[in-house]
Structures are given as C-alpha cells and as structure tokens.
C-alpha cells in the first residue's frame, strides 16, 4: 500500500503540472478518483440547481460508490500516466 500511496501522490503532482489543462470530462474523472481515493464514498447532500459545477463533481464522485481507496488510487495513477503520455511529457 505504501508504494501505491507514493505513486498516487506523484500522480497528483504530475496532474497539477500538466502543460495543457484537460477537458472537463477528464477533470471530473480526476476529481472523482481523487476524492474516492482520499475520502471514500460520496457523502453529504448533492448541491442544488444553482451549483451546476458542484452537482457535476458530486455526481462524478457518487458514480464511484463502492470502489476501494486502493482501486481508486490505481485508476488515478493510470489516468495520470495516460495524460502525461498524451501531453508528450
């Protein structure tokens, strides 16, 4: 687990350092996987209709319900690798 946590932290740093901002769908995936890995299943109430960004983020996170922290970290690391490769880094 420690090795995975180290990879996850490195992936988070790499994603923040991407030269090009990912599209909104990818950003939601990044957010949801990070939240699932660090906080577990989505909690709290879904934001209201006057917060469409909050709703999208909450919905993306809620779709990952039941995925373990380790699985979310693995998927996050794989996504970071894909994005790094796509940006030529």
TIMI-2910 file (N, C-alpha, C, CB; in pm, 1 decimal, decimal comma, always signed):
<rs>
+----------+----------+----------+----------+----------+----------+----------+----------+----------+----------+----------+----------+------+
!      n_x !      n_y !      n_z !     ca_x !     ca_y !     ca_z !      c_x !      c_y !      c_z !     cb_x !     cb_y !     cb_z ! resn !
+----------+----------+----------+----------+----------+----------+----------+----------+----------+----------+----------+----------+------+
!    +83,4 !   -120,2 !     +0,0 !     +0,0 !     +0,0 !     +0,0 !    +87,4 !   +125,9 !     +0,0 !    -94,6 !     +0,2 !   +122,4 !  Unk !
!   +198,6 !   +124,3 !    +74,5 !   +284,2 !   +242,5 !    +79,1 !   +335,5 !   +280,7 !    -57,9 !   +400,6 !   +219,3 !   +172,1 !  Unk !
!   +373,7 !   +179,6 !   -138,9 !   +422,3 !   +205,8 !   -273,2 !   +311,4 !   +269,8 !   -358,0 !   +472,9 !    +75,3 !   -338,7 !  Unk !
!   +189,6 !   +217,8 !   -345,2 !    +76,2 !   +272,9 !   -419,0 !    +49,0 !   +416,6 !   -375,2 !    -49,2 !   +185,9 !   -398,3 !  Unk !
!    +56,6 !   +441,8 !   -245,5 !    +33,5 !   +577,3 !   -194,2 !   +139,5 !   +673,7 !   -249,7 !    +35,8 !   +578,0 !    -38,4 !  Unk !
!   +262,3 !   +629,1 !   -258,3 !   +369,4 !   +711,3 !   -314,5 !   +342,7 !   +739,9 !   -462,2 !   +506,0 !   +641,5 !   -297,2 !  Unk !
!   +300,3 !   +636,4 !   -536,3 !   +266,6 !   +654,5 !   -678,2 !   +149,3 !   +751,5 !   -692,9 !   +232,2 !   +518,3 !   -744,1 !  Unk !
!    +49,8 !   +737,5 !   -604,7 !    -68,2 !   +823,4 !   -608,3 !    -28,8 !   +969,4 !   -585,2 !   -171,2 !   +778,2 !   -502,7 !  Unk !
!    +54,7 !   +993,3 !   -486,1 !    +98,5 !  +1130,0 !   -456,9 !   +179,5 !  +1188,3 !   -572,8 !   +181,8 !  +1132,7 !   -328,0 !  Unk !
!   +263,5 !  +1105,2 !   -634,4 !   +341,4 !  +1150,1 !   -750,5 !   +248,1 !  +1180,6 !   -867,7 !   +446,1 !  +1042,9 !   -791,2 !  Unk !
!   +144,2 !  +1098,5 !   -884,7 !    +47,4 !  +1120,4 !   -992,1 !    -28,2 !  +1251,8 !   -971,1 !    -51,7 !  +1002,7 !  -1000,0 !  Unk !
!    -64,1 !  +1280,8 !   -846,9 !   -134,5 !  +1406,2 !   -816,7 !    -47,0 !  +1526,0 !   -852,2 !   -174,8 !  +1411,7 !   -667,2 !  Unk !
!    +81,0 !  +1517,0 !   -820,5 !   +175,0 !  +1624,1 !   -854,3 !   +188,5 !  +1636,9 !  -1005,4 !   +312,8 !  +1598,0 !   -790,3 !  Unk !
!   +197,4 !  +1523,4 !  -1074,0 !   +212,2 !  +1523,9 !  -1219,7 !    +89,6 !  +1584,3 !  -1287,4 !   +235,7 !  +1381,6 !  -1271,5 !  Unk !
!    -28,5 !  +1553,0 !  -1237,2 !   -150,8 !  +1606,6 !  -1296,4 !   -155,8 !  +1758,3 !  -1279,6 !   -275,1 !  +1541,4 !  -1232,5 !  Unk !
!   -114,7 !  +1806,7 !  -1164,1 !   -114,3 !  +1951,7 !  -1141,4 !    -13,6 !  +2022,5 !  -1231,0 !    -83,4 !  +1982,2 !   -995,0 !  Unk !
!    +89,6 !  +1950,3 !  -1275,0 !   +195,6 !  +2010,3 !  -1355,6 !   +175,2 !  +1990,7 !  -1506,2 !   +328,8 !  +1952,4 !  -1315,0 !  Unk !
!    +60,8 !  +1934,3 !  -1546,0 !    +37,6 !  +1914,2 !  -1689,0 !    +45,8 !  +2047,2 !  -1763,1 !    -99,4 !  +1847,7 !  -1713,1 !  Unk !
!   +111,6 !  +2047,9 !  -1880,1 !   +125,2 !  +2173,2 !  -1954,7 !     -7,1 !  +2222,6 !  -2013,8 !   +226,1 !  +2155,5 !  -2065,7 !  Unk !
!    -99,4 !  +2128,2 !  -2041,8 !   -228,3 !  +2164,2 !  -2100,7 !   -340,0 !  +2117,3 !  -2008,9 !   -244,3 !  +2102,7 !  -2242,4 !  Unk !
!   -436,0 !  +2203,6 !  -1986,1 !   -549,5 !  +2169,4 !  -1899,3 !   -635,3 !  +2062,8 !  -1967,2 !   -635,1 !  +2296,0 !  -1866,7 !  Unk !
!   -665,3 !  +1954,4 !  -1897,5 !   -752,1 !  +1850,3 !  -1954,9 !   -894,3 !  +1902,8 !  -1978,6 !   -756,3 !  +1727,2 !  -1862,1 !  Unk !
!   -969,8 !  +1831,6 !  -2062,7 !  -1108,7 !  +1870,3 !  -2087,5 !  -1192,0 !  +1848,0 !  -1961,0 !  -1167,9 !  +1790,1 !  -2206,8 !  Unk !
!  -1311,9 !  +1903,3 !  -1959,7 !  -1396,3 !  +1899,4 !  -1839,2 !  -1430,8 !  +1757,2 !  -1795,0 !  -1524,4 !  +1976,5 !  -1863,7 !  Unk !
!  -1455,3 !  +1667,3 !  -1890,6 !  -1487,9 !  +1529,3 !  -1855,3 !  -1370,9 !  +1464,1 !  -1782,3 !  -1524,3 !  +1448,2 !  -1981,2 !  Unk !
!  -1250,5 !  +1487,7 !  -1832,3 !  -1131,3 !  +1432,2 !  -1768,5 !  -1108,9 !  +1496,0 !  -1631,6 !  -1007,6 !  +1452,9 !  -1857,9 !  Unk !
!  -1133,3 !  +1625,7 !  -1622,1 !  -1119,0 !  +1693,4 !  -1492,2 !  -1213,7 !  +1633,7 !  -1388,5 !  -1145,8 !  +1844,5 !  -1507,0 !  Unk !
!  -1337,1 !  +1602,4 !  -1430,8 !  -1433,0 !  +1540,4 !  -1338,6 !  -1384,8 !  +1401,5 !  -1296,2 !  -1572,9 !  +1530,7 !  -1404,3 !  Unk !
!  -1326,4 !  +1326,6 !  -1390,1 !  -1272,8 !  +1194,3 !  -1356,8 !  -1157,5 !  +1206,4 !  -1257,6 !  -1225,9 !  +1121,3 !  -1484,2 !  Unk !
!  -1070,0 !  +1302,7 !  -1280,6 !   -957,7 !  +1327,5 !  -1190,1 !  -1010,4 !  +1358,5 !  -1050,2 !   -869,2 !  +1444,1 !  -1242,2 !  Unk !
!  -1106,1 !  +1451,1 !  -1043,6 !  -1163,6 !  +1491,9 !   -915,7 !  -1227,1 !  +1372,7 !   -843,3 !  -1267,9 !  +1602,5 !   -937,3 !  Unk !
!  -1310,6 !  +1298,2 !   -916,8 !  -1384,0 !  +1187,9 !   -855,0 !  -1289,8 !  +1079,4 !   -803,8 !  -1482,6 !  +1128,0 !   -954,5 !  Unk !
!  -1191,0 !  +1043,3 !   -883,8 !  -1096,6 !   +940,2 !   -839,8 !  -1016,0 !   +986,8 !   -719,2 !  -1002,2 !   +902,2 !   -954,1 !  Unk !
!   -976,4 !  +1113,6 !   -719,3 !   -900,7 !  +1166,7 !   -605,7 !   -985,5 !  +1163,2 !   -478,9 !   -853,4 !  +1310,8 !   -634,4 !  Unk !
!  -1109,5 !  +1209,5 !   -489,8 !  -1198,1 !  +1210,6 !   -371,8 !  -1225,2 !  +1069,0 !   -321,9 !  -1331,5 !  +1280,6 !   -405,1 !  Unk !
!  -1249,5 !   +975,6 !   -415,2 !  -1277,2 !   +837,6 !   -376,2 !  -1154,8 !   +776,7 !   -308,0 !  -1318,0 !   +753,4 !   -499,2 !  Unk !
!  -1037,0 !   +808,6 !   -358,5 !   -913,2 !   +753,9 !   -301,6 !   -884,3 !   +811,6 !   -163,9 !   -795,5 !   +781,4 !   -394,7 !  Unk !
!   -916,6 !   +938,5 !   -144,3 !   -879,6 !  +1004,6 !    -19,0 !   -992,2 !  +1011,8 !    +83,3 !   -831,7 !  +1142,5 !    -48,1 !  Unk !
!  -1118,1 !  +1009,5 !    +37,3 !  -1229,2 !  +1027,4 !   +130,7 !  -1329,8 !   +912,7 !   +130,5 !  -1300,3 !  +1154,6 !    +99,1 !  Unk !
!  -1320,2 !   +822,4 !    +33,1 !  -1417,5 !   +713,2 !    +25,5 !  -1542,3 !   +756,2 !    -49,5 !  -1455,0 !   +664,9 !   +165,5 !  Unk !
!  -1652,0 !   +683,8 !    -26,2 !  -1777,4 !   +711,2 !    -96,3 !  -1827,2 !   +853,3 !    -70,8 !  -1883,8 !   +611,1 !    -54,2 !  Unk !
!  -1897,6 !   +906,1 !   -170,8 !  -1952,0 !  +1042,2 !   -162,4 !  -2042,0 !  +1055,8 !    -40,1 !  -2030,5 !  +1077,9 !   -290,8 !  Unk !
!  -2029,3 !  +1168,7 !    +27,2 !  -2109,3 !  +1195,7 !   +146,1 !  -2176,2 !  +1331,2 !   +131,2 !  -2022,1 !  +1191,1 !   +274,4 !  Unk !
!  -2269,7 !  +1357,1 !   +218,1 !  -2338,0 !  +1485,3 !   +216,7 !  -2446,6 !  +1490,7 !   +110,8 !  -2238,9 !  +1596,4 !   +194,2 !  Unk !
!  -2510,7 !  +1605,0 !   +104,5 !  -2619,2 !  +1624,1 !     +9,6 !  -2564,3 !  +1671,5 !   -123,8 !  -2721,9 !  +1724,1 !    +63,9 !  Unk !
!  -2632,9 !  +1633,6 !   -230,0 !  -2597,0 !  +1679,8 !   -363,8 !  -2625,5 !  +1829,4 !   -370,3 !  -2676,2 !  +1601,6 !   -475,2 !  Unk !
!  -2533,4 !  +1908,2 !   -427,1 !  -2557,1 !  +2053,0 !   -437,9 !  -2684,0 !  +2083,6 !   -516,9 !  -2437,3 !  +2121,6 !   -504,3 !  Unk !
!  -2740,5 !  +2199,1 !   -490,8 !  -2865,1 !  +2239,8 !   -554,3 !  -2847,3 !  +2284,6 !   -698,1 !  -2927,9 !  +2349,7 !   -476,0 !  Unk !
!  -2961,0 !  +2318,7 !   -760,9 !  -2960,1 !  +2351,1 !   -904,1 !  -2884,0 !  +2479,1 !   -936,7 !  -3101,4 !  +2363,8 !   -954,0 !  Unk !
!  -2854,5 !  +2560,9 !   -839,1 !  -2779,9 !  +2683,7 !   -864,4 !  -2628,8 !  +2661,6 !   -857,9 !  -2820,7 !  +2790,5 !   -764,6 !  Unk !
!  -2589,1 !  +2535,1 !   -841,8 !  -2446,9 !  +2500,0 !   -838,4 !  -2421,8 !  +2384,1 !   -935,2 !  -2401,8 !  +2461,9 !   -693,1 !  Unk !
!  -2430,4 !  +2410,1 !  -1067,0 !  -2414,9 !  +2301,0 !  -1163,8 !  -2275,5 !  +2236,1 !  -1160,4 !  -2442,7 !  +2353,0 !  -1303,4 !  Unk !
!  -2172,4 !  +2313,8 !  -1131,3 !  -2037,6 !  +2257,8 !  -1122,2 !  -2030,1 !  +2163,6 !  -1002,1 !  -1930,9 !  +2371,0 !  -1110,2 !  Unk !
!  -2084,5 !  +2207,6 !   -890,2 !  -2088,0 !  +2123,4 !   -770,8 !  -2166,3 !  +1995,1 !   -794,3 !  -2148,4 !  +2199,9 !   -654,4 !  Unk !
!  -2277,6 !  +2006,1 !   -867,4 !  -2357,1 !  +1887,6 !   -899,7 !  -2276,5 !  +1789,8 !   -984,4 !  -2485,9 !  +1927,6 !   -973,3 !  Unk !
!  -2208,9 !  +1840,4 !  -1085,8 !  -2130,4 !  +1754,1 !  -1174,5 !  -2019,4 !  +1683,4 !  -1097,0 !  -2070,3 !  +1836,2 !  -1290,3 !  Unk !
!  -1952,5 !  +1757,8 !  -1008,9 !  -1845,4 !  +1698,9 !   -929,1 !  -1901,1 !  +1591,6 !   -834,3 !  -1771,7 !  +1808,6 !   -849,0 !  Unk !
!  -2011,7 !  +1622,9 !   -769,3 !  -2072,4 !  +1528,4 !   -676,2 !  -2117,9 !  +1402,8 !   -750,7 !  -2191,5 !  +1593,6 !   -602,4 !  Unk !
!  -2182,3 !  +1421,7 !   -866,2 !  -2231,6 !  +1307,6 !   -944,4 !  -2117,5 !  +1217,8 !   -990,8 !  -2311,3 !  +1356,7 !  -1065,4 !  Unk !
!  -2007,8 !  +1278,1 !  -1036,7 !  -1892,2 !  +1200,1 !  -1081,9 !  -1836,1 !  +1118,1 !   -966,0 !  -1782,7 !  +1293,1 !  -1140,5 !  Unk !
!  -1827,4 !  +1178,8 !   -848,1 !  -1777,1 !  +1109,9 !   -729,7 !  -1873,3 !   +998,8 !   -687,9 !  -1756,3 !  +1209,4 !   -613,8 !  Unk !
!  -2003,2 !  +1027,9 !   -687,5 !  -2103,7 !   +930,9 !   -643,3 !  -2106,2 !   +807,1 !   -733,5 !  -2242,3 !   +996,3 !   -640,7 !  Unk !
!  -2070,7 !   +821,7 !   -861,0 !  -2067,7 !   +707,8 !   -952,2 !  -1962,5 !   +604,5 !   -911,9 !  -2041,1 !   +755,7 !  -1093,9 !  Unk !
!  -1865,9 !   +644,6 !   -832,4 !  -1758,3 !   +554,3 !   -790,2 !  -1789,3 !   +482,2 !   -659,1 !  -1629,1 !   +631,9 !   -775,7 !  Unk !
!  -1911,9 !   +496,2 !   -610,6 !  -1950,4 !   +435,5 !   -483,5 !  -1914,5 !   +286,5 !   -481,7 !  -2101,4 !   +454,7 !   -458,4 !  Unk !
!  -1851,5 !   +245,2 !   -373,1 !  -1816,7 !   +105,5 !   -355,2 !  -1676,7 !    +69,5 !   -402,2 !  -1914,6 !    +21,6 !   -426,3 !  Unk !
!  -1612,3 !   +158,8 !   -477,1 !  -1475,1 !   +133,9 !   -521,7 !  -1381,9 !   +161,1 !   -403,9 !  -1437,6 !   +223,4 !   -646,1 !  Unk !
!  -1290,0 !    +68,9 !   -380,2 !  -1199,4 !    +85,7 !   -266,2 !  -1100,7 !   +199,5 !   -291,6 !  -1123,2 !    -45,2 !   -238,2 !  Unk !
!  -1042,6 !   +247,5 !   -184,9 !   -941,4 !   +351,7 !   -193,3 !   -825,9 !   +306,8 !   -282,4 !   -890,0 !   +388,3 !    -53,2 !  Unk !
!   -784,3 !   +180,8 !   -266,7 !   -673,1 !   +127,3 !   -345,1 !   -707,5 !   +124,7 !   -493,9 !   -636,5 !    -13,9 !   -296,8 !  Unk !
!   -829,4 !    +79,5 !   -527,0 !   -871,1 !    +75,6 !   -667,1 !   -874,3 !   +216,5 !   -726,3 !  -1009,4 !     +9,0 !   -680,4 !  Unk !
!   -925,9 !   +310,8 !   -650,0 !   -932,7 !   +449,4 !   -698,0 !   -792,2 !   +505,2 !   -718,9 !  -1011,2 !   +538,2 !   -598,1 !  Unk !
!   -700,8 !   +473,8 !   -627,4 !   -562,3 !   +519,3 !   -643,5 !   -500,0 !   +460,2 !   -769,4 !   -478,4 !   +481,3 !   -520,4 !  Unk !
!   -522,7 !   +330,9 !   -792,6 !   -467,4 !   +265,8 !   -911,6 !   -521,4 !   +330,6 !  -1038,9 !   -500,0 !   +115,4 !   -910,9 !  Unk !
!   -651,1 !   +356,0 !  -1041,9 !   -711,8 !   +418,4 !  -1159,8 !   -661,0 !   +561,6 !  -1177,9 !   -865,4 !   +417,6 !  -1147,9 !  Unk !
!   -640,1 !   +633,0 !  -1068,8 !   -588,9 !   +769,7 !  -1072,8 !   -446,9 !   +771,3 !  -1129,0 !   -591,8 !   +832,9 !   -932,0 !  Unk !
!   -363,6 !   +677,5 !  -1081,9 !   -225,4 !   +668,0 !  -1130,3 !   -225,3 !   +635,1 !  -1279,6 !   -146,1 !   +560,2 !  -1050,7 !  Unk !
!   -310,6 !   +541,7 !  -1322,4 !   -318,9 !   +505,4 !  -1464,2 !   -364,1 !   +624,5 !  -1548,5 !   -415,3 !   +387,2 !  -1483,9 !  Unk !
!   -460,2 !   +700,5 !  -1498,4 !   -508,0 !   +819,4 !  -1569,7 !   -396,8 !   +922,7 !  -1581,1 !   -630,2 !   +880,5 !  -1498,3 !  Unk !
!   -321,7 !   +941,6 !  -1475,2 !   -210,4 !  +1037,6 !  -1478,4 !   -106,9 !   +996,6 !  -1582,6 !   -144,0 !  +1048,5 !  -1339,4 !  Unk !
!    -77,3 !   +866,6 !  -1588,9 !    +17,8 !   +816,0 !  -1688,6 !    -33,6 !   +842,2 !  -1830,5 !    +42,5 !   +664,7 !  -1667,9 !  Unk !
!   -162,5 !   +816,7 !  -1852,5 !   -222,2 !   +842,1 !  -1983,9 !   -213,1 !   +988,6 !  -2021,7 !   -367,6 !   +797,4 !  -1985,8 !  Unk !
!   -245,4 !  +1076,1 !  -1926,1 !   -243,4 !  +1219,1 !  -1952,8 !   -100,5 !  +1268,2 !  -1977,9 !   -306,1 !  +1295,8 !  -1835,9 !  Unk !
!     -6,5 !  +1215,2 !  -1900,6 !   +132,5 !  +1252,5 !  -1918,6 !   +182,1 !  +1211,9 !  -2057,1 !   +219,0 !  +1188,7 !  -1810,3 !  Unk !
!   +143,1 !  +1091,6 !  -2098,6 !   +180,8 !  +1043,2 !  -2230,9 !   +116,1 !  +1122,8 !  -2342,2 !   +144,3 !   +898,4 !  -2245,0 !  Unk !
!     -8,6 !  +1162,6 !  -2321,4 !    -81,5 !  +1239,2 !  -2423,0 !    -25,3 !  +1379,3 !  -2438,5 !   -229,5 !  +1246,9 !  -2387,7 !  Unk !
!    +33,5 !  +1432,2 !  -2330,8 !    +87,8 !  +1567,9 !  -2337,3 !   +232,5 !  +1568,2 !  -2384,1 !    +77,4 !  +1635,4 !  -2201,2 !  Unk !
!   +284,8 !  +1448,7 !  -2410,3 !   +422,0 !  +1439,6 !  -2458,7 !   +525,1 !  +1450,4 !  -2349,1 !   +446,9 !  +1545,2 !  -2559,5 !  Unk !
!   +480,3 !  +1433,9 !  -2221,5 !   +572,1 !  +1450,6 !  -2108,3 !   +638,3 !  +1329,8 !  -2063,9 !   +504,5 !  +1505,4 !  -1997,0 !  Unk !
+----------+----------+----------+----------+----------+----------+----------+----------+----------+----------+----------+----------+------+
</rs>
